[in-house]
Amino acid sequence: MRNLEGESFIEKLISNEIEGKNKAIHAYDAMMWTVRTGYLTIVFGGWGLMAKSLFESNQNLYDSEVLIFIVIAFTVTLSMGAFVIDRNYVKRKFRVICVLNNLIEIAVKQTSELDSDNVRSELKMMLQIAGDKDDDKFTSPGYNVELSIVKLVYITPLIPIALLGFYLVCLS
């Protein structure tokens, strides 16, 4: 079945899916960077405010040990939660990317090839919501790089915080 522009229904469907999946990828990116910037703002803002108040009150660091350990525990918990959320978005994004790449492969096929039953069954799988699938076909070098960034964002701020905790424990 062809419309006025000469596109078949399947060609139009593939085109719309490609556009939708590109939008989904950008939406996942926006969500991930919102989580990351929110996390970094809370962690460094909170620690900055605490450090400022400790310096302004001229308190000894050891007098505030309990408060510092509470903030360390909060920071570690926040880091773990943000890491899990971010990693989930990364997985969903790369599932969509994987399906998008497969969809583009189908899109470049000849119209006669699109009418085969094999292509139709493949296409049916790709038209489903890709981010929610429970598979690991999305793993790729790009996924591994993105996951490294996730680890860097959530582990790096914990290093000076861990050193502070170690310093307080060892010197008290």
C-alpha contacts under 8 A as a table, 3 or more apart, distances in Angstrom:
res1	aa1	res2	aa2	distance
1	M	8	S	5.48
1	M	9	F	6.30
2	R	5	E	7.75
2	R	6	G	5.47
2	R	7	E	5.35
2	R	8	S	4.25
2	R	9	F	6.46
3	N	6	G	5.43
3	N	7	E	5.69
3	N	8	S	6.31
3	N	9	F	7.45
4	L	7	E	7.46
7	E	11	E	5.88
7	E	12	K	6.28
8	S	11	E	5.16
8	S	12	K	6.31
9	F	12	K	5.19
9	F	13	L	6.05
10	I	13	L	4.93
10	I	14	I	6.07
10	I	114	L	7.54
11	E	14	I	5.15
11	E	15	S	6.16
11	E	107	A	7.18
11	E	111	T	7.98
12	K	15	S	5.04
12	K	16	N	6.19
13	L	16	N	5.18
13	L	17	E	6.13
14	I	17	E	5.04
14	I	18	I	6.12
14	I	103	L	7.11
14	I	107	A	6.57
15	S	18	I	5.22
15	S	19	E	6.36
15	S	107	A	7.78
16	N	19	E	5.12
16	N	20	G	6.12
17	E	20	G	4.96
17	E	21	K	5.97
17	E	127	L	6.90
18	I	21	K	5.21
18	I	22	N	6.18
18	I	100	L	6.35
18	I	103	L	7.15
18	I	104	I	7.38
19	E	22	N	5.22
19	E	23	K	6.40
20	G	23	K	5.10
20	G	24	A	6.23
21	K	24	A	4.87
21	K	25	I	6.21
21	K	96	V	6.42
21	K	97	I	7.66
21	K	100	L	6.45
22	N	25	I	5.17
22	N	26	H	6.44
22	N	100	L	7.84
23	K	26	H	5.20
23	K	27	A	6.14
24	A	27	A	4.92
24	A	28	Y	6.16
24	A	93	K	7.57
24	A	96	V	7.52
25	I	28	Y	5.19
25	I	29	D	6.28
25	I	93	K	5.57
25	I	96	V	6.81
25	I	97	I	7.09
26	H	29	D	5.00
26	H	30	A	6.21
27	A	30	A	5.06
27	A	31	M	6.23
28	Y	31	M	5.05
28	Y	32	M	6.08
28	Y	89	Y	6.16
28	Y	90	V	7.51
28	Y	92	R	7.69
28	Y	93	K	5.83
29	D	32	M	5.15
29	D	33	W	6.20
29	D	93	K	7.65
30	A	33	W	5.34
30	A	34	T	6.06
31	M	34	T	5.04
31	M	35	V	6.26
31	M	89	Y	7.56
32	M	35	V	5.21
32	M	36	R	6.17
32	M	86	D	5.69
32	M	89	Y	6.41
32	M	90	V	7.51
33	W	36	R	4.87
33	W	37	T	5.91
34	T	37	T	5.36
34	T	38	G	5.91
35	V	38	G	5.15
35	V	39	Y	5.98
35	V	82	A	6.87
35	V	85	I	7.98
35	V	86	D	6.85
36	R	39	Y	5.13
36	R	40	L	6.18
36	R	82	A	7.62
36	R	86	D	7.62
36	R	153	V	7.12
37	T	40	L	5.12
37	T	41	T	5.93
38	G	41	T	5.10
38	G	42	I	6.12
39	Y	42	I	5.25
39	Y	43	V	6.08
39	Y	78	L	7.70
39	Y	79	S	7.55
39	Y	82	A	6.92
40	L	43	V	5.16
40	L	44	F	5.87
40	L	45	G	7.82
41	T	44	F	5.52
41	T	45	G	5.40
41	T	46	G	7.90
42	I	45	G	5.15
42	I	46	G	5.61
43	V	46	G	5.29
43	V	47	W	6.11
43	V	75	T	6.55
43	V	157	P	7.89
44	F	47	W	5.12
44	F	48	G	5.75
45	G	48	G	5.02
45	G	49	L	6.08
46	G	49	L	5.23
46	G	50	M	6.17
47	W	50	M	5.05
47	W	51	A	6.01
48	G	51	A	5.12
48	G	52	K	6.02
49	L	52	K	5.04
49	L	53	S	6.15
50	M	53	S	5.19
50	M	54	L	6.15
51	A	54	L	5.08
51	A	55	F	6.12
52	K	55	F	5.21
52	K	56	E	6.04
53	S	56	E	5.11
53	S	57	S	6.05
54	L	57	S	5.29
54	L	58	N	6.21
54	L	59	Q	5.78
54	L	60	N	7.93
54	L	61	L	7.63
55	F	58	N	5.12
55	F	59	Q	6.82
56	E	59	Q	7.98
59	Q	63	D	6.64
59	Q	64	S	7.55
60	N	63	D	5.34
60	N	64	S	7.11
61	L	64	S	5.50
61	L	65	E	6.65
62	Y	65	E	5.13
62	Y	168	L	7.06
62	Y	172	S	7.14
63	D	66	V	7.98
64	S	67	L	5.36
64	S	68	I	6.13
65	E	68	I	5.05
65	E	69	F	6.09
65	E	168	L	7.21
66	V	69	F	5.20
66	V	70	I	6.21
67	L	70	I	5.10
67	L	71	V	6.25
68	I	71	V	5.09
68	I	72	I	6.07
68	I	165	G	7.93
69	F	72	I	4.86
69	F	73	A	6.09
69	F	165	G	7.09
70	I	73	A	5.12
70	I	74	F	6.17
71	V	74	F	4.94
71	V	75	T	6.00
72	I	75	T	5.03
72	I	76	V	6.15
72	I	161	I	6.72
72	I	162	A	7.88
72	I	165	G	7.54
73	A	76	V	5.21
73	A	77	T	6.13
74	F	77	T	5.15
74	F	78	L	5.99
75	T	78	L	5.04
75	T	79	S	5.97
75	T	158	L	7.83
76	V	79	S	5.01
76	V	80	M	6.22
76	V	158	L	7.21
77	T	80	M	5.21
77	T	81	G	6.25
78	L	81	G	5.18
78	L	82	A	6.01
79	S	82	A	5.20
79	S	83	F	5.92
79	S	154	Y	5.73
79	S	155	I	7.71
80	M	83	F	5.10
80	M	84	V	6.28
80	M	154	Y	7.79
81	G	84	V	5.28
81	G	85	I	6.30
82	A	85	I	5.11
82	A	86	D	5.98
82	A	154	Y	7.66
83	F	86	D	5.15
83	F	87	R	5.97
83	F	150	V	6.88
83	F	151	K	7.41
83	F	154	Y	6.27
84	V	87	R	5.19
84	V	88	N	6.15
85	I	88	N	5.17
85	I	89	Y	6.48
86	D	89	Y	5.16
86	D	90	V	6.26
86	D	150	V	6.96
87	R	90	V	4.95
87	R	91	K	6.23
87	R	147	L	6.98
87	R	150	V	6.94
88	N	91	K	5.21
88	N	92	R	6.31
89	Y	92	R	5.08
89	Y	93	K	6.01
90	V	93	K	5.08
90	V	94	F	6.18
90	V	143	Y	7.45
90	V	146	E	7.20
90	V	147	L	7.27
91	K	94	F	5.28
91	K	95	R	6.14
91	K	131	G	7.53
91	K	138	F	7.46
91	K	143	Y	7.78
92	R	95	R	5.09
92	R	96	V	6.37
92	R	130	A	7.40
92	R	131	G	4.13
92	R	132	D	6.67
93	K	96	V	5.24
93	K	97	I	6.27
93	K	131	G	6.42
94	F	97	I	4.74
94	F	98	C	6.01
94	F	131	G	7.83
94	F	138	F	5.42
94	F	139	T	7.32
94	F	143	Y	6.47
95	R	98	C	5.15
95	R	99	V	6.33
95	R	130	A	5.77
95	R	131	G	5.41
95	R	133	K	7.64
95	R	136	D	7.91
95	R	137	K	7.30
95	R	138	F	4.87
96	V	99	V	5.17
96	V	100	L	5.94
96	V	130	A	5.10
96	V	131	G	5.56
97	I	100	L	4.93
97	I	101	N	6.13
97	I	138	F	7.53
98	C	101	N	5.24
98	C	102	N	6.43
98	C	137	K	7.44
98	C	138	F	5.40
99	V	102	N	5.08
99	V	103	L	6.01
99	V	126	M	5.86
99	V	130	A	6.65
100	L	103	L	4.91
100	L	104	I	6.11
100	L	126	M	7.87
101	N	104	I	5.16
101	N	105	E	6.41
102	N	105	E	5.07
102	N	106	I	6.51
102	N	126	M	7.75
103	L	106	I	5.10
103	L	107	A	6.13
103	L	123	L	7.27
103	L	126	M	6.67
104	I	107	A	4.78
104	I	108	V	6.40
105	E	108	V	5.55
105	E	109	K	6.91
106	I	109	K	5.35
106	I	114	L	7.51
106	I	119	V	7.52
106	I	123	L	7.79
109	K	113	E	6.23
109	K	114	L	6.86
110	Q	113	E	5.32
110	Q	114	L	6.68
111	T	114	L	5.15
111	T	115	D	7.02
112	S	115	D	5.67
112	S	116	S	7.58
113	E	116	S	5.72
113	E	119	V	7.30
114	L	119	V	5.84
114	L	120	R	6.92
115	D	119	V	7.06
115	D	120	R	6.89
116	S	119	V	5.48
116	S	120	R	6.31
117	D	120	R	4.98
117	D	121	S	6.17
118	N	121	S	5.27
118	N	122	E	6.24
119	V	122	E	5.05
119	V	123	L	5.89
120	R	123	L	4.95
120	R	124	K	6.05
121	S	124	K	5.01
121	S	125	M	6.54
122	E	125	M	5.32
122	E	126	M	6.47
123	L	126	M	5.02
123	L	127	L	6.18
124	K	127	L	5.30
124	K	128	Q	6.93
125	M	128	Q	5.71
126	M	129	I	7.74
126	M	130	A	7.14
127	L	130	A	7.86
129	I	132	D	6.18
129	I	133	K	7.26
130	A	133	K	5.62
135	D	138	F	7.61
136	D	139	T	6.08
138	F	143	Y	7.56
139	T	142	G	7.91
139	T	143	Y	5.69
139	T	144	N	7.23
140	S	143	Y	5.10
140	S	144	N	6.38
141	P	144	N	5.10
141	P	145	V	6.29
142	G	145	V	5.14
142	G	146	E	6.21
143	Y	146	E	5.09
143	Y	147	L	6.07
144	N	147	L	5.04
144	N	148	S	6.19
145	V	148	S	5.04
145	V	149	I	6.44
146	E	149	I	5.08
146	E	150	V	6.36
147	L	150	V	4.93
147	L	151	K	6.27
148	S	151	K	5.10
148	S	152	L	6.11
149	I	152	L	4.96
149	I	153	V	6.10
150	V	153	V	5.25
150	V	154	Y	6.41
151	K	154	Y	5.40
151	K	155	I	5.71
151	K	156	T	7.97
152	L	155	I	5.38
152	L	156	T	5.55
153	V	156	T	6.05
153	V	157	P	7.32
154	Y	157	P	6.38
154	Y	158	L	7.22
155	I	158	L	5.28
155	I	159	I	6.84
156	T	159	I	5.52
156	T	160	P	7.92
157	P	160	P	6.38
157	P	161	I	6.88
158	L	161	I	5.00
158	L	162	A	5.86
159	I	162	A	5.14
159	I	163	L	6.22
160	P	163	L	4.92
160	P	164	L	6.14
161	I	164	L	5.07
161	I	165	G	6.32
162	A	165	G	5.05
162	A	166	F	6.05
163	L	166	F	4.96
163	L	167	Y	5.97
164	L	167	Y	4.99
164	L	168	L	6.21
165	G	168	L	5.17
165	G	169	V	6.17
166	F	169	V	5.18
166	F	170	C	5.98
167	Y	170	C	5.32
167	Y	171	L	5.91
168	L	171	L	5.44
168	L	172	S	5.83
169	V	172	S	5.56
